[in-house]
Every structure is written in structure tokens, then in C-alpha cells.
Amino acid sequence: MSVPRSEQAFLDIIDRFFPENSPAIHIGRGDDCALFSCPSSLCMTTDLFVEDVHFRRSYFSPEQIGHKALAVNISDMAAMGAKPLGFSLGLVAPRDVSTAFWESFFRGMAALARRFDLPLTGGDLSLGDKITASITLWGTPEHRVLRRGQARVGDVLFVIGPVGLARAGLLLLEKGDASGAFPACLTAHLAPTPLVEQGQLLATIPGVRGLMDVSDGLAQDLSRFLGPGLGADIILDAGVIHPEVRQYCAQVGLNPALFCFMGGEDYALLGAADEEGLIHTCKLLPDTWRLGRVTAAGLCLNGKYIQVQGFDHFAQD
């Protein structure tokens, strides 16, 4: 098995998949710092993607690892209604991971970067026990920034994208079930699609108050989105739940509404709008679906008050 024998060998692999051809980059990889043109306002986000925390090599392909490491950052940019412009990569690489693996890893990352015209400006490499990618992504708001904590009592909550699919995919993969009976679930977990165009469009609609991406599940992210002192009356019925999620929940004996509410790694967009804003949103983005309404306090799911918590990195087992 061939493995990269030096830092330069690793950099040569990166250069093959990330050519330095962006006119915005004046000094690219290889110097102490990159120099690039930037707008007057920048959005910036950083995410870690850690082996055996966020992914397992046993069921992720190298291409999927590279894709998802970048996708989760791009999803944060989508949630601000911003356009991504470029990124840097810090990478921890175990000594025994093959050259073929890294070629596939960067192929998957580069394919997503090309879709959004994102140059890789630099970063850092280190040896370590687990594969870890730390990506910093920056972009610019072309219209207005969509923030959390802007909803008002009576606003409508809406979602673009499915919820529950990625959680079902994770549970299937953890049990070794990649048979193909639930292809949408597996894809949602292994290779999520950032909803950048949708986020940018939402930023043009005056009645849309705010936005965030659902990464830790609605149960966790709703309170973060609403802010203190607000609650929500949520309706999750069969009409808005993906057929594969309904099938999976029936197979394992789980409540599909609660399952979707718990969610995790959906990378759907959660927003709040006044009624007129929602009507406009649904016209421009037909995949939008109504989640519920902002209330003065408490979380109510399908008519019952609930106290549940979504994914938390630091929660104790």
C-alpha cells in the first residue's frame, strides 16, 4: 500500500485537485499567508469533522468524507443567506492512510468546491491518530444577513429540506445496513447537499425574519433559533415526513413525528416569516413546508407539550 512519504507528497496531491486559478487569489498556497480580494463584509464559519465522532471509515467512502467535511461549512453559509467565496483546510492525517484514500478524499471535496467556485487558499497538515478536517469558510452577504433570534410571536416557522432522513441513515449504517432499501436516508447522512441557492433567495424576501441550518435536530436547534422567551407549536404529520422515514419508523416501531423532531445532521433550512413572507417563499421555493408557529413559551409537538433534547457533542451517555 502506497502512503504519502512526505509533506510535499501530500501537497502534490492537494495541488492536483485544487488548481490555483481564482482571480480573487493574489498569493495562494505555498507562502506564509494567502492574499486575496474580499468584499467589505465577510461571513466566516469553522467546523471540525473528526473520525469516529462525525464519521466512520467503515461506512463512509473517502469521497463522501471529503464532500461532507466541506458541505457542513457551506450549509452554515447558506443559513446566513450568504455566498461562499473560499476556504482553508487544516488536516490531521494518520501515517497509515493510503495515497489512494487521500486522492479520493480530495476528489470528493474538490467536486463540491467546484460546484460553488470555491478556491482552497491554504491550511496546515499534521500527523495524528484520527483523520480530522478543520475547515474555515468565508463568504459574503449579497443581500442581507439572515440571523437567529429574530422571530416574533405569531410568525410562521418553515423548513426547506427533509428532516429525519439523516438520522435514519446514521442508525442504519451503525447497524451495518447499507442494503439500499433506504437510499435517500443513506445519502442524506453520507453526502448532504448544502442549500446555498435557497438561502440566498430567502435573503431577498422582506417577510423572512431569520434562518438557520438544522444540524443537531429540531429539538436542539429550535430553541437556538427562537432565542429566550419564545416557544413553538409544531405540526409534523405524514404529509411532511419523507416516505423512507415513515417506512423506517414503522419497521423499528418508532413514532415518526418524534423521530423527525429529534433528527440530527439534516442540514435543512429552518426559517421564520410573517404570513406574507411565507406565501412569497412558497411561490419562489415550492419545496418549502410549514412547520408550525412561534408562541410565547414551550414546545408543543402535534398538540402535546414535550421536553426533549437533540444532539449535543458534550452530553454524557
Short mmCIF file of the C-alpha atoms (twelve columns), coordinates in Angstrom:
data_MODEL
# 
_entry.id   MODEL 
# 
loop_
_atom_site.group_PDB 
_atom_site.id 
_atom_site.type_symbol 
_atom_site.label_atom_id 
_atom_site.label_alt_id 
_atom_site.label_comp_id 
_atom_site.label_asym_id 
_atom_site.label_seq_id 
_atom_site.Cartn_x 
_atom_site.Cartn_y 
_atom_site.Cartn_z 
_atom_site.pdbx_PDB_model_num 
ATOM 1   C CA . MET A 1   0.000   0.000  0.000   1 
ATOM 2   C CA . SER A 2   1.384   3.366  -1.032  1 
ATOM 3   C CA . VAL A 3   1.180   6.177  1.550   1 
ATOM 4   C CA . PRO A 4   2.357   9.819  1.305   1 
ATOM 5   C CA . ARG A 5   6.018   9.750  2.376   1 
ATOM 6   C CA . SER A 6   6.463   13.466 2.983   1 
ATOM 7   C CA . GLU A 7   4.552   16.686 3.458   1 
ATOM 8   C CA . GLN A 8   5.433   17.680 -0.097  1 
ATOM 9   C CA . ALA A 9   3.938   14.450 -1.433  1 
ATOM 10  C CA . PHE A 10  0.735   15.352 0.387   1 
ATOM 11  C CA . LEU A 11  0.781   18.872 -1.012  1 
ATOM 12  C CA . ASP A 12  1.281   17.477 -4.515  1 
ATOM 13  C CA . ILE A 13  -1.957  15.502 -4.130  1 
ATOM 14  C CA . ILE A 14  -3.805  18.634 -2.994  1 
ATOM 15  C CA . ASP A 15  -2.437  20.665 -5.919  1 
ATOM 16  C CA . ARG A 16  -3.764  18.112 -8.413  1 
ATOM 17  C CA . PHE A 17  -7.338  18.558 -7.181  1 
ATOM 18  C CA . PHE A 18  -7.227  22.252 -6.263  1 
ATOM 19  C CA . PRO A 19  -5.502  24.243 -9.001  1 
ATOM 20  C CA . GLU A 20  -4.827  27.864 -8.076  1 
ATOM 21  C CA . ASN A 21  -6.836  29.589 -10.771 1 
ATOM 22  C CA . SER A 22  -9.108  32.008 -8.928  1 
ATOM 23  C CA . PRO A 23  -8.725  35.672 -9.965  1 
ATOM 24  C CA . ALA A 24  -9.550  36.710 -6.383  1 
ATOM 25  C CA . ILE A 25  -6.405  34.970 -5.057  1 
ATOM 26  C CA . HIS A 26  -3.291  37.160 -5.401  1 
ATOM 27  C CA . ILE A 27  -0.977  34.952 -3.320  1 
ATOM 28  C CA . GLY A 28  -2.098  31.370 -2.920  1 
ATOM 29  C CA . ARG A 29  -0.887  28.245 -1.225  1 
ATOM 30  C CA . GLY A 30  2.834   27.925 -0.595  1 
ATOM 31  C CA . ASP A 31  3.555   31.221 1.143   1 
ATOM 32  C CA . ASP A 32  3.171   32.052 4.834   1 
ATOM 33  C CA . CYS A 33  -0.250  33.579 4.214   1 
ATOM 34  C CA . ALA A 34  -2.696  33.784 1.353   1 
ATOM 35  C CA . LEU A 35  -3.569  37.187 -0.083  1 
ATOM 36  C CA . PHE A 36  -6.959  37.587 -1.695  1 
ATOM 37  C CA . SER A 37  -9.543  40.208 -2.545  1 
ATOM 38  C CA . CYS A 38  -12.548 40.344 -0.277  1 
ATOM 39  C CA . PRO A 39  -15.757 42.366 -0.006  1 
ATOM 40  C CA . SER A 40  -16.437 44.935 2.693   1 
ATOM 41  C CA . SER A 41  -18.436 42.431 4.784   1 
ATOM 42  C CA . LEU A 42  -17.483 38.804 5.401   1 
ATOM 43  C CA . CYS A 43  -19.317 35.861 6.921   1 
ATOM 44  C CA . MET A 44  -16.969 33.249 8.399   1 
ATOM 45  C CA . THR A 45  -17.530 29.797 9.838   1 
ATOM 46  C CA . THR A 46  -15.343 26.930 11.093  1 
ATOM 47  C CA . ASP A 47  -16.280 23.284 11.566  1 
ATOM 48  C CA . LEU A 48  -14.396 20.204 12.698  1 
ATOM 49  C CA . PHE A 49  -15.014 16.841 11.037  1 
ATOM 50  C CA . VAL A 50  -13.498 14.161 13.250  1 
ATOM 51  C CA . GLU A 51  -13.159 10.440 12.615  1 
ATOM 52  C CA . ASP A 52  -15.328 8.292  14.923  1 
ATOM 53  C CA . VAL A 53  -17.176 11.409 16.092  1 
ATOM 54  C CA . HIS A 54  -18.672 12.728 12.854  1 
ATOM 55  C CA . PHE A 55  -17.892 9.848  10.501  1 
ATOM 56  C CA . ARG A 56  -16.562 6.314  10.364  1 
ATOM 57  C CA . ARG A 57  -14.284 4.973  7.674   1 
ATOM 58  C CA . SER A 58  -16.148 1.661  7.928   1 
ATOM 59  C CA . TYR A 59  -19.118 3.036  6.008   1 
ATOM 60  C CA . PHE A 60  -18.093 6.426  4.581   1 
ATOM 61  C CA . SER A 61  -16.187 6.327  1.315   1 
ATOM 62  C CA . PRO A 62  -13.171 8.668  1.103   1 
ATOM 63  C CA . GLU A 63  -15.087 10.817 -1.422  1 
ATOM 64  C CA . GLN A 64  -18.005 11.142 0.988   1 
ATOM 65  C CA . ILE A 65  -15.710 12.160 3.850   1 
ATOM 66  C CA . GLY A 66  -14.157 14.906 1.731   1 
ATOM 67  C CA . HIS A 67  -17.560 16.040 0.475   1 
ATOM 68  C CA . LYS A 68  -19.241 16.186 3.872   1 
ATOM 69  C CA . ALA A 69  -16.300 17.887 5.617   1 
ATOM 70  C CA . LEU A 70  -16.813 20.849 3.274   1 
ATOM 71  C CA . ALA A 71  -20.597 20.559 2.942   1 
ATOM 72  C CA . VAL A 72  -21.284 21.196 6.633   1 
ATOM 73  C CA . ASN A 73  -19.408 24.508 6.410   1 
ATOM 74  C CA . ILE A 74  -21.181 25.549 3.225   1 
ATOM 75  C CA . SER A 75  -24.508 24.802 4.921   1 
ATOM 76  C CA . ASP A 76  -23.667 27.378 7.621   1 
ATOM 77  C CA . MET A 77  -23.114 29.937 4.880   1 
ATOM 78  C CA . ALA A 78  -26.455 29.013 3.313   1 
ATOM 79  C CA . ALA A 79  -28.127 29.623 6.681   1 
ATOM 80  C CA . MET A 80  -26.922 33.239 6.656   1 
ATOM 81  C CA . GLY A 81  -28.177 33.797 3.109   1 
ATOM 82  C CA . ALA A 82  -24.568 34.361 2.056   1 
ATOM 83  C CA . LYS A 83  -22.451 33.398 -0.937  1 
ATOM 84  C CA . PRO A 84  -19.389 31.241 -0.071  1 
ATOM 85  C CA . LEU A 85  -16.108 32.565 -1.508  1 
ATOM 86  C CA . GLY A 86  -13.230 30.346 -0.360  1 
ATOM 87  C CA . PHE A 87  -11.874 28.115 2.369   1 
ATOM 88  C CA . SER A 88  -8.795  26.898 4.212   1 
ATOM 89  C CA . LEU A 89  -8.187  23.364 5.435   1 
ATOM 90  C CA . GLY A 90  -6.416  22.047 8.497   1 
ATOM 91  C CA . LEU A 91  -5.925  18.298 8.206   1 
ATOM 92  C CA . VAL A 92  -4.738  15.657 10.668  1 
ATOM 93  C CA . ALA A 93  -3.614  12.523 8.797   1 
ATOM 94  C CA . PRO A 94  -2.733  9.139  10.312  1 
ATOM 95  C CA . ARG A 95  0.525   7.761  8.955   1 
ATOM 96  C CA . ASP A 96  -1.001  4.540  7.596   1 
ATOM 97  C CA . VAL A 97  -3.741  6.059  5.380   1 
ATOM 98  C CA . SER A 98  -3.036  5.324  1.732   1 
ATOM 99  C CA . THR A 99  -2.324  7.728  -1.097  1 
ATOM 100 C CA . ALA A 100 -5.364  6.302  -2.917  1 
ATOM 101 C CA . PHE A 101 -7.562  7.225  0.046   1 
ATOM 102 C CA . TRP A 102 -6.363  10.830 0.034   1 
ATOM 103 C CA . GLU A 103 -6.772  11.131 -3.705  1 
ATOM 104 C CA . SER A 104 -10.391 10.057 -3.343  1 
ATOM 105 C CA . PHE A 105 -10.890 12.305 -0.309  1 
ATOM 106 C CA . PHE A 106 -9.724  15.380 -2.206  1 
ATOM 107 C CA . ARG A 107 -11.657 14.348 -5.303  1 
ATOM 108 C CA . GLY A 108 -14.883 14.422 -3.290  1 
ATOM 109 C CA . MET A 109 -14.036 17.725 -1.643  1 
ATOM 110 C CA . ALA A 110 -12.919 19.325 -4.910  1 
ATOM 111 C CA . ALA A 111 -16.108 18.292 -6.741  1 
ATOM 112 C CA . LEU A 112 -18.215 20.175 -4.180  1 
ATOM 113 C CA . ALA A 113 -15.808 23.128 -4.172  1 
ATOM 114 C CA . ARG A 114 -16.115 23.430 -7.964  1 
ATOM 115 C CA . ARG A 115 -19.903 23.485 -7.730  1 
ATOM 116 C CA . PHE A 116 -19.677 26.669 -5.653  1 
ATOM 117 C CA . ASP A 117 -16.492 28.032 -7.285  1 
ATOM 118 C CA . LEU A 118 -14.512 27.831 -4.042  1 
ATOM 119 C CA . PRO A 119 -10.716 28.092 -4.061  1 
ATOM 120 C CA . LEU A 120 -8.648  26.382 -1.363  1 
ATOM 121 C CA . THR A 121 -6.321  29.118 -0.128  1 
ATOM 122 C CA . GLY A 122 -4.129  27.080 2.221   1 
ATOM 123 C CA . GLY A 123 -4.155  25.499 5.665   1 
ATOM 124 C CA . ASP A 124 -1.992  23.110 7.630   1 
ATOM 125 C CA . LEU A 125 -1.088  19.420 7.827   1 
ATOM 126 C CA . SER A 126 -0.190  17.268 10.820  1 
ATOM 127 C CA . LEU A 127 0.212   13.628 11.754  1 
ATOM 128 C CA . GLY A 128 -2.279  12.210 14.234  1 
ATOM 129 C CA . ASP A 129 -4.187  9.111  15.264  1 
ATOM 130 C CA . LYS A 130 -7.561  10.018 13.694  1 
ATOM 131 C CA . ILE A 131 -8.471  11.759 10.462  1 
ATOM 132 C CA . THR A 132 -9.628  15.264 11.348  1 
ATOM 133 C CA . ALA A 133 -10.539 18.057 8.960   1 
ATOM 134 C CA . SER A 134 -10.902 21.608 10.265  1 
ATOM 135 C CA . ILE A 135 -12.327 23.879 7.588   1 
ATOM 136 C CA . THR A 136 -12.715 27.643 7.764   1 
ATOM 137 C CA . LEU A 137 -15.020 29.023 5.093   1 
ATOM 138 C CA . TRP A 138 -15.794 32.628 4.286   1 
ATOM 139 C CA . GLY A 139 -18.352 34.353 2.132   1 
ATOM 140 C CA . THR A 140 -20.354 37.498 1.678   1 
ATOM 141 C CA . PRO A 141 -23.984 38.507 2.127   1 
ATOM 142 C CA . GLU A 142 -25.205 39.638 -1.289  1 
ATOM 143 C CA . HIS A 143 -28.494 40.951 0.099   1 
ATOM 144 C CA . ARG A 144 -28.941 40.865 3.882   1 
ATOM 145 C CA . VAL A 145 -27.740 38.573 6.629   1 
ATOM 146 C CA . LEU A 146 -30.354 36.152 7.963   1 
ATOM 147 C CA . ARG A 147 -29.820 35.687 11.698  1 
ATOM 148 C CA . ARG A 148 -31.177 33.607 14.544  1 
ATOM 149 C CA . GLY A 149 -33.235 35.172 17.322  1 
ATOM 150 C CA . GLN A 150 -35.346 37.379 15.049  1 
ATOM 151 C CA . ALA A 151 -38.693 35.547 15.205  1 
ATOM 152 C CA . ARG A 152 -41.778 37.085 16.792  1 
ATOM 153 C CA . VAL A 153 -44.814 35.540 18.450  1 
ATOM 154 C CA . GLY A 154 -47.281 34.611 15.705  1 
ATOM 155 C CA . ASP A 155 -44.652 34.143 12.993  1 
ATOM 156 C CA . VAL A 156 -44.813 31.034 10.847  1 
ATOM 157 C CA . LEU A 157 -41.960 28.544 11.083  1 
ATOM 158 C CA . PHE A 158 -40.974 26.845 7.842   1 
ATOM 159 C CA . VAL A 159 -38.420 24.308 6.646   1 
ATOM 160 C CA . ILE A 160 -36.724 23.729 3.305   1 
ATOM 161 C CA . GLY A 161 -35.391 20.197 3.029   1 
ATOM 162 C CA . PRO A 162 -36.317 16.961 4.802   1 
ATOM 163 C CA . VAL A 163 -35.849 16.201 8.494   1 
ATOM 164 C CA . GLY A 164 -35.243 12.753 9.954   1 
ATOM 165 C CA . LEU A 165 -33.617 11.249 6.855   1 
ATOM 166 C CA . ALA A 166 -30.028 11.655 8.035   1 
ATOM 167 C CA . ARG A 167 -30.816 10.256 11.475  1 
ATOM 168 C CA . ALA A 168 -32.382 7.161  9.915   1 
ATOM 169 C CA . GLY A 169 -29.365 6.850  7.631   1 
ATOM 170 C CA . LEU A 170 -26.964 7.020  10.577  1 
ATOM 171 C CA . LEU A 171 -28.856 4.379  12.556  1 
ATOM 172 C CA . LEU A 172 -28.994 2.078  9.534   1 
ATOM 173 C CA . LEU A 173 -25.273 2.461  8.867   1 
ATOM 174 C CA . GLU A 174 -24.366 1.942  12.517  1 
ATOM 175 C CA . LYS A 175 -26.231 -1.388 12.356  1 
ATOM 176 C CA . GLY A 176 -24.391 -2.342 9.169   1 
ATOM 177 C CA . ASP A 177 -27.462 -1.975 6.950   1 
ATOM 178 C CA . ALA A 178 -26.402 -0.369 3.668   1 
ATOM 179 C CA . SER A 179 -28.533 -2.728 1.596   1 
ATOM 180 C CA . GLY A 180 -30.135 0.041  -0.457  1 
ATOM 181 C CA . ALA A 181 -33.661 -0.307 0.928   1 
ATOM 182 C CA . PHE A 182 -33.402 3.280  2.210   1 
ATOM 183 C CA . PRO A 183 -31.279 5.125  -0.391  1 
ATOM 184 C CA . ALA A 184 -32.477 8.640  0.460   1 
ATOM 185 C CA . CYS A 185 -31.723 8.073  4.157   1 
ATOM 186 C CA . LEU A 186 -28.192 6.864  3.439   1 
ATOM 187 C CA . THR A 187 -27.459 9.708  1.016   1 
ATOM 188 C CA . ALA A 188 -28.784 12.309 3.458   1 
ATOM 189 C CA . HIS A 189 -26.267 11.166 6.069   1 
ATOM 190 C CA . LEU A 190 -23.304 10.378 3.833   1 
ATOM 191 C CA . ALA A 191 -23.466 13.215 1.291   1 
ATOM 192 C CA . PRO A 192 -25.726 16.126 2.331   1 
ATOM 193 C CA . THR A 193 -26.430 18.904 -0.155  1 
ATOM 194 C CA . PRO A 194 -25.946 22.478 1.130   1 
ATOM 195 C CA . LEU A 195 -28.937 24.667 0.229   1 
ATOM 196 C CA . VAL A 196 -26.945 27.755 -0.765  1 
ATOM 197 C CA . GLU A 197 -29.153 28.994 -3.591  1 
ATOM 198 C CA . GLN A 198 -32.222 28.673 -1.386  1 
ATOM 199 C CA . GLY A 199 -30.581 30.636 1.433   1 
ATOM 200 C CA . GLN A 200 -29.566 33.443 -0.906  1 
ATOM 201 C CA . LEU A 201 -33.082 33.637 -2.317  1 
ATOM 202 C CA . LEU A 202 -34.628 33.757 1.163   1 
ATOM 203 C CA . ALA A 203 -32.420 36.749 1.940   1 
ATOM 204 C CA . THR A 204 -34.270 38.719 -0.765  1 
ATOM 205 C CA . ILE A 205 -37.737 38.174 0.762   1 
ATOM 206 C CA . PRO A 206 -38.611 41.009 3.205   1 
ATOM 207 C CA . GLY A 207 -41.050 38.952 5.287   1 
ATOM 208 C CA . VAL A 208 -38.459 36.297 6.139   1 
ATOM 209 C CA . ARG A 209 -37.166 37.231 9.590   1 
ATOM 210 C CA . GLY A 210 -34.328 34.753 10.118  1 
ATOM 211 C CA . LEU A 211 -32.767 31.436 9.175   1 
ATOM 212 C CA . MET A 212 -30.503 28.671 10.443  1 
ATOM 213 C CA . ASP A 213 -29.441 25.242 9.267   1 
ATOM 214 C CA . VAL A 214 -30.691 22.238 11.225  1 
ATOM 215 C CA . SER A 215 -27.552 20.316 12.147  1 
ATOM 216 C CA . ASP A 216 -28.313 18.986 15.635  1 
ATOM 217 C CA . GLY A 217 -32.019 18.260 15.177  1 
ATOM 218 C CA . LEU A 218 -35.107 20.442 15.558  1 
ATOM 219 C CA . ALA A 219 -35.358 19.533 19.236  1 
ATOM 220 C CA . GLN A 220 -31.996 21.210 19.874  1 
ATOM 221 C CA . ASP A 221 -31.923 23.836 17.156  1 
ATOM 222 C CA . LEU A 222 -35.417 25.311 17.565  1 
ATOM 223 C CA . SER A 223 -34.574 26.900 20.907  1 
ATOM 224 C CA . ARG A 224 -31.307 28.220 19.477  1 
ATOM 225 C CA . PHE A 225 -33.175 29.713 16.551  1 
ATOM 226 C CA . LEU A 226 -36.014 31.275 18.527  1 
ATOM 227 C CA . GLY A 227 -33.953 32.631 21.390  1 
ATOM 228 C CA . PRO A 228 -35.008 33.030 25.038  1 
ATOM 229 C CA . GLY A 229 -38.633 33.614 25.935  1 
ATOM 230 C CA . LEU A 230 -40.202 32.057 22.845  1 
ATOM 231 C CA . GLY A 231 -41.678 28.655 22.056  1 
ATOM 232 C CA . ALA A 232 -43.331 26.932 19.146  1 
ATOM 233 C CA . ASP A 233 -46.406 24.951 18.220  1 
ATOM 234 C CA . ILE A 234 -45.080 22.311 15.809  1 
ATOM 235 C CA . ILE A 235 -47.047 20.078 13.452  1 
ATOM 236 C CA . LEU A 236 -45.224 17.111 11.919  1 
ATOM 237 C CA . ASP A 237 -47.702 14.887 10.112  1 
ATOM 238 C CA . ALA A 238 -47.351 12.194 7.461   1 
ATOM 239 C CA . GLY A 239 -47.655 14.742 4.664   1 
ATOM 240 C CA . VAL A 240 -44.329 16.413 5.515   1 
ATOM 241 C CA . ILE A 241 -42.394 13.311 6.594   1 
ATOM 242 C CA . HIS A 242 -40.341 11.584 3.898   1 
ATOM 243 C CA . PRO A 243 -41.774 8.157  2.888   1 
ATOM 244 C CA . GLU A 244 -38.490 6.416  3.733   1 
ATOM 245 C CA . VAL A 245 -38.572 7.857  7.252   1 
ATOM 246 C CA . ARG A 246 -42.159 6.699  7.700   1 
ATOM 247 C CA . GLN A 247 -41.157 3.247  6.431   1 
ATOM 248 C CA . TYR A 248 -38.111 3.094  8.709   1 
ATOM 249 C CA . CYS A 249 -40.086 4.153  11.790  1 
ATOM 250 C CA . ALA A 250 -42.797 1.589  11.052  1 
ATOM 251 C CA . GLN A 251 -40.124 -1.092 10.696  1 
ATOM 252 C CA . VAL A 252 -38.471 -0.330 14.040  1 
ATOM 253 C CA . GLY A 253 -41.575 0.730  15.958  1 
ATOM 254 C CA . LEU A 254 -40.822 4.436  16.481  1 
ATOM 255 C CA . ASN A 255 -43.075 7.497  16.409  1 
ATOM 256 C CA . PRO A 256 -42.154 9.179  13.078  1 
ATOM 257 C CA . ALA A 257 -43.032 12.712 14.226  1 
ATOM 258 C CA . LEU A 258 -40.884 12.484 17.356  1 
ATOM 259 C CA . PHE A 259 -38.139 10.760 15.367  1 
ATOM 260 C CA . CYS A 260 -38.033 13.646 12.862  1 
ATOM 261 C CA . PHE A 261 -38.208 16.223 15.642  1 
ATOM 262 C CA . MET A 262 -35.114 14.711 17.261  1 
ATOM 263 C CA . GLY A 263 -33.375 14.488 13.883  1 
ATOM 264 C CA . GLY A 264 -29.694 15.358 13.552  1 
ATOM 265 C CA . GLU A 265 -27.423 16.320 10.622  1 
ATOM 266 C CA . ASP A 266 -30.375 17.192 8.393   1 
ATOM 267 C CA . TYR A 267 -28.803 20.434 7.090   1 
ATOM 268 C CA . ALA A 268 -32.278 21.582 6.168   1 
ATOM 269 C CA . LEU A 269 -33.019 25.304 6.495   1 
ATOM 270 C CA . LEU A 270 -35.290 26.432 9.337   1 
ATOM 271 C CA . GLY A 271 -36.817 29.879 8.993   1 
ATOM 272 C CA . ALA A 272 -39.423 32.242 10.414  1 
ATOM 273 C CA . ALA A 273 -41.599 34.603 8.401   1 
ATOM 274 C CA . ASP A 274 -44.783 36.589 8.579   1 
ATOM 275 C CA . GLU A 275 -47.708 35.187 6.604   1 
ATOM 276 C CA . GLU A 276 -46.995 37.293 3.537   1 
ATOM 277 C CA . GLY A 277 -43.338 36.318 3.644   1 
ATOM 278 C CA . LEU A 278 -44.246 32.638 3.773   1 
ATOM 279 C CA . ILE A 279 -46.595 32.981 0.778   1 
ATOM 280 C CA . HIS A 280 -43.801 34.642 -1.195  1 
ATOM 281 C CA . THR A 281 -41.322 31.986 -0.062  1 
ATOM 282 C CA . CYS A 282 -43.587 29.129 -1.147  1 
ATOM 283 C CA . LYS A 283 -44.007 30.715 -4.582  1 
ATOM 284 C CA . LEU A 284 -40.262 31.057 -5.105  1 
ATOM 285 C CA . LEU A 285 -39.285 27.814 -3.347  1 
ATOM 286 C CA . PRO A 286 -42.090 25.247 -3.801  1 
ATOM 287 C CA . ASP A 287 -40.310 22.678 -1.608  1 
ATOM 288 C CA . THR A 288 -40.903 24.887 1.437   1 
ATOM 289 C CA . TRP A 289 -43.159 23.329 4.069   1 
ATOM 290 C CA . ARG A 290 -44.875 24.832 7.091   1 
ATOM 291 C CA . LEU A 291 -43.512 23.561 10.412  1 
ATOM 292 C CA . GLY A 292 -45.660 25.500 12.846  1 
ATOM 293 C CA . ARG A 293 -45.988 28.839 14.589  1 
ATOM 294 C CA . VAL A 294 -43.960 30.831 17.113  1 
ATOM 295 C CA . THR A 295 -45.573 31.053 20.557  1 
ATOM 296 C CA . ALA A 296 -44.817 32.829 23.822  1 
ATOM 297 C CA . ALA A 297 -43.331 29.768 25.561  1 
ATOM 298 C CA . GLY A 298 -42.890 25.984 25.455  1 
ATOM 299 C CA . LEU A 299 -42.535 23.439 22.672  1 
ATOM 300 C CA . CYS A 300 -45.664 21.649 21.525  1 
ATOM 301 C CA . LEU A 301 -45.423 18.781 19.026  1 
ATOM 302 C CA . ASN A 302 -48.659 17.639 17.386  1 
ATOM 303 C CA . GLY A 303 -50.726 19.003 20.263  1 
ATOM 304 C CA . LYS A 304 -48.572 17.735 23.160  1 
ATOM 305 C CA . TYR A 305 -46.017 19.699 25.171  1 
ATOM 306 C CA . ILE A 306 -42.658 17.984 25.134  1 
ATOM 307 C CA . GLN A 307 -39.243 18.322 26.727  1 
ATOM 308 C CA . VAL A 308 -36.639 16.630 24.577  1 
ATOM 309 C CA . GLN A 309 -33.092 17.446 23.559  1 
ATOM 310 C CA . GLY A 310 -31.366 16.906 20.239  1 
ATOM 311 C CA . PHE A 311 -27.720 16.039 19.610  1 
ATOM 312 C CA . ASP A 312 -25.130 17.570 21.935  1 
ATOM 313 C CA . HIS A 313 -21.395 16.924 21.411  1 
ATOM 314 C CA . PHE A 314 -20.710 17.158 25.143  1 
ATOM 315 C CA . ALA A 315 -23.737 15.308 26.505  1 
ATOM 316 C CA . GLN A 316 -22.914 12.401 28.810  1 
ATOM 317 C CA . ASP A 317 -24.049 8.900  27.870  1 
# 
